[in-house]
Amino acid sequence: MKARSALLYSVLRIAFFVVPLAVMMLFPIMRQQYLLSAIFAALIGLSLSIIFLRGPRSDVSTALASRREKRPRDRTDEDVEDALD
């Protein structure tokens, strides 16, 4: 897996949460309602990442799927029983 794409995706996801949270914390009413600010920031971050991070998310998921396919498959009970016959 390309570490650069996974790192980029992770950093951007964190930034999409932290930046709206910081902006909301500038308002006095939102400082008092910090839990509500965190929920709104999470929803905004989720929306932004769905819209703007389609490419990096696809790269990371493709890389993870290819790594999963390369791993040797675990032997199941059926495999062991078939080997005995």
C-alpha positions, 0 to 999 in steps of 0.5 A, a space after each residue: 500500500 502506498 503510505 503517502 495516499 493513506 497518510 494524505 487521506 488520514 491527515 485530510 480527514 482530521 483537518 476536515 474535522 478540526 478546521 470546522 471545530 476551530 471555526 465554531 469555537 470562535 463563536 461564544 455560543 458554540 464555546 458553551 455548547 462544545 459537544 454540539 460543536 463537536 457533533 456539527 464538526 463531525 457531520 461537516 467533516 464527514 460530508 466534506 470527506 465524502 465529496 472531496 476525498 473520493 480519489 484518496 479513499 479509492 486508492 487506499 481501499 484498492 491497496 488494502 484489497 490487494 494486500 488482503 488478496 495476497 495474504 495466504 488463506 487460512 485453512 478451514 475445517 473443511 480443508 483439513 477434513 478434505 485433506 484427510 480423505 
